[in-house]
Structure formats: C-alpha cells, structure tokens
C-alpha cells in the first residue's frame, strides 16, 4: 500500500507541477513496466473509480484526475496477482513471501484487491469516461509474468468498454523489449511503439549497439526473467 501511495503522490505532483518545468499539462502519458505497470494500472483504475463514483477507494490516495492523461502504456505488467502468485511459487518466489509483500492495513494479504485485472472487472461503465486509452505490450516468452496475465487484463478492460490495445512481442522475454533489445542496437520496437502513440504518427528509430551481441545473448541465456 505504501508503494501505491508513493506512485499516486508522484503522478499527482507531475500533473500539478509539470508546467513549472516546461512540461505540457495537456500532453501527459503514464507508462509503467513490470511492477511499475502493475502499480500505475492500479493507481489509474482507483482514480477512475473515484472520479466516476465521487467516493474514495483503496489505492486512490492522494487523488488526481485520470482524465488528465492522454494514454497509459503497460509494458510486461503484472495485472492479476492471484494467478501470478501460483506462477511465481512454482519458480521459487514462494507464496508466503509474495503475500507478505502485498499486505493491507489489517496485516492480511490483498492479492485480489491489488490486482488491476480484478479491479477492472468490477468497475461500472461510468468509469470508462475517466480512463484514457490503454496500450498493453507483453512478450510471448515472459517467464516472470505470463502472457495470459496481460491477455486477461486487456479482455476485462475491453468488456468494460475501455479503449484498449494489446500487442504481443513474439519470442520476447520480460526484459528484452526494455533492456536487451535497446542495448543490441538497430530498431527499437518498444521505443517506436511509444513514440508513435505520443506523436500520433508512425515512428522509426535506430539505436547504436552498446555492447557486443554475444554478451547480450549470454546474459539473456542466464537471465531468470
């Protein structure tokens, strides 16, 4: 809960103060990767609920206007902690440890309550008016957060009536779109996707290699994510 409050505090500060630092308040995009995708999604949904229902909810402090965002991008995000707990348990992050990270104010684990996918399935149709377009990007070979986790979130948002787009990076792991691929050089698919969304035109860019490909391949081979 403390992490979620920190995220809300940071977003609220940027929305209120961006213009003081040369930012355009009418061009705000929220992007989160992995746990950042989870926390940013949850914060966004909480603010949409509060905006539509005019009442406070868990995970919505401090409050900010979700309609101020042009779009949200979730990269390799974790959206259903209930099913993710089973997956991570099998991979060595045991359930009791994972649950201890997701405790509520009463000291009890809140995996369902802190799952954006489950939260979205319970929102009223009025909340859609307070949600920006959502773009979800996920690797098909993600070993940390299974692709099905993002597929379910996309499906629940779509059933709610939200504007949502889902793109699968075939053969990509949890970290490749954001770490290995940019380091390898050449076309940066993730950057192209985000810049195209922001600029509203198809963008293509090429990166210079940072390290030899053989080192990246070796690191990818032993990377647990």
C-alpha angles and dihedrals in degrees: 000000000000091000091051091051089050090053092049090048092052094047093046091050093051093047091051099041109027093102090058088065099042096271123140111237091202092057103058120145126181117212128177134175127205108325087005089058090051096049096041091049092050092047091049094050092047091053091047089052093049092047093050100038098035091225135102123257140184111286097020101103122146097026125229135169111267089193088068089075122090093204145335123231121196116194118193088335129176108233106161112045093180095064092033090059090061092048094048092045089059090050095052105270095111121221096242090055093047092048091051087060092054102051123148128218090276093056094251124122114259104194094144095042091051095047114105092203092056092041091053092051090059099046120110121243088252090070091068090074088062097048124089121217111290126218118190120194121186139164118239091221097048106146096184100051114019118232089242089067091064093038090058093049092050090049094050092048090049092050088051088056097249122148101253135162125192124198125182121209101215114226094002125131130213094279107027098087093052104029118016099034096052090046091051092057131218121084114006103208095186093050090047090052094051096042091049089054094048097043095037091228134089109274129195125184136168127215128211113240113260099194135006114285092235090065092048091050091051092048091048091051093058097033109114093208 
